[in-house]
Amino acid sequence: MVDYKEMYNVLFNKMTDIIEEIQQIQLQTEEMYIHSKDREFVLLKSGKDSDQPKKKE
């Protein structure tokens, strides 16, 4: 019989490890950006904020 509890625990633990790793990588890259000397802020507009007129349907 399949041990679903064990399967869940393996999956949950691995996903938690991966999420923590991604968070650490994000922090690392943010620190790299903060400490870079040639950083430039760029404001990106979403599709909703576009200056183009809306299409009529």
N, C-alpha and C positions, 0 to 999 in steps of 0.2 A: 504494500500500500504506500502511496506517495505521502511523504511527510510535509504537508503544506506549511506547517509552522516553521520548520527548518528552512524551507524554500523562501518564505517571507523574510525570515531573519537574515538570510544571506543577501537577498535583494536589498532589503532596507539598509543593512550595514554598508554594502558597497555603494549604494546611492548616496548615503550620508558622507562617506569618504570622498566621493567625487565632488559633491557640492562644496565641501570644505576646501578641497584642492582648488576648485574654480574660484572660490572667494579669496583664497590666498594669492592666486595669480592676478585677480583683479586688483587687490591691494598693492601688489608689487608693481603692476603697470601704472597705477595711479601715482605711486611714489616716483616712478621714473619720469612721468609727465611733469609732476610738480617741481622736480629738481632739474628739469631740462632748461637750458638757457635760451632756446629759440622757440619757446612755445607760443602759439598763436591761437586765440579764441575765435571760433567760427560759429556763427549762429545759423543753425539749419532750420528751415521752415518745413512744417508738415504739409501734407497735401491740402489740408483744410485752410492753412494760412496763406495759400498761394494767391498772388495778385491777379491771376488769370480769371476772367469771367466764368461763371458757372454755365455749363451747357444746359440748354432747355431740352427736355425730352418730350 
